[in-house]
Amino acid sequence: MNKKEEIGERIKVMRMSRGMSQIDLANALRCGQSTIAMYETGKRMPDLEMVDFMADVFNVPPYAILYSEKEIEEMISISTVERRLLSAYRAADDNARFFALQMLESNPAKIEKSRA
């Protein structure tokens, strides 16, 4: 399943879980039923303005339409680690910063093994 189809499936699930028909959603978004059908089948991708409108209708954040739960968890996890690294780097003295950079730049294989 490609990204457009995944987004279309999420739109369909959100619509149906609220007991809405494609026509109901189209009316709420002020577009045609065929537009909703194309979104749901992955033939067309909603633009960001339409995603915002859908998010309001479904009462969800826009990213819930664009990303799967797994993708959202991965993004949060990565950004949390990056924030922790940046915070630690900023709090460190010059010697610790130098050592940290040297370690990260010279040992990527060793670091990758420790993550597994």
Secondary structure, DSSP 4 states (H G I P E B T S, - for coil): --HHHHHHHHHHHHHHHTT--HHHHHHHHTS-HHHHHHHHHTSS---HHHHHHHHHHHTS-HHHHHS-HHHHHHHHHHHHHHHHHHHHHHHS-HHHHHHHHHHHHH-HHHHHHHH-
